[in-house]
Amino acid sequence: MRLFCMLFVLFGVALHISAQEYLLGPGDVIEISVTDLEEINGKYRISNMGYVELPYLQSIQVQGLTISQLKKKLEADLRANYLNDPQVLIKLDEVRSNPISMIGAVQRPGILQNSIEVDLLQAISLVGGRTANSGNRALIIRKGASGETATLEINLDKLLSEGSPHLNIPLFAGDTVNIPPQKMINIYVTGEVNGPGELKLSDADKITLLRVISKAGGFTDYAKQKKVIVRRDSKGKQEEFVVDVKAIKAGKSQDFYLKANDVIIVP
């Protein structure tokens, strides 16, 4: 939990930096207001060449500038030719040059163009929600001002089922949201259970020995529950664990977590 909180704080810093240092580009729409020069006031879409056409100031190169840099540029141009103390306000109205990408197990993977202020839940809703085979994780991938990429993992079950508001983080232009599909893994159960055989389980949930025994129909009357064997292939080497399931049921031991292709033998 402490590690998650540290990662969340670090990612939160990246959010703040991205919002302030977003670089304008073709297709973006900005809203400009100038005190005492209403002719300039309005919304302007940046051209494919990176310019906007403004009254009085004509063609202005804005591509590659931040909002604060453009504000200073316009105030300097207006001060040189038209106003003694120009007051310029600029807002980012639409983001098209650097949209949010939605990939993975969502209904309509693609890009969100007009995404100035959108959070994770809104973004998932805008692409039609998750598919039936989606996992319970969302990976938010963001490139910082330094060019380094950070990834934050959000537990969607906690966000959607438990309503944890701190997990519904805001998204910014250039973010990629990946909701990986759940993977099915195989567990094999043999011996004294009522339904031996191969089980296919989702890796979205933690798979425990008790859960698998239950899926296999439970123990027979002859099962030696104190000596259940779990065999695992680990990098070419076979490991073997002897688990006391009776102790687990009694709350005296923790449940045993299983991995893909584990073989459970109930003597």
Secondary structure by P-SEA (a helix, b strand, c coil): caaaaaaaaaaaaaaaaaaaaccccccbbbbbbbccccccbbbbbbccccccccccccccccccccaaaaaaaaaaaaaaccccbbbbbbbbcccccbbbbbbccccccccccccccccaaaaaaaacccccccccbbbbbbbccccbbbbbbbccccccccccccccccccccbbbbbccbbbbbbbbbcccccccbbbbbccccccaaaaaaaaccccccccccbbbbbbbcccbbbbbbbcaaaaaaccccbbbbccbbbbbcc
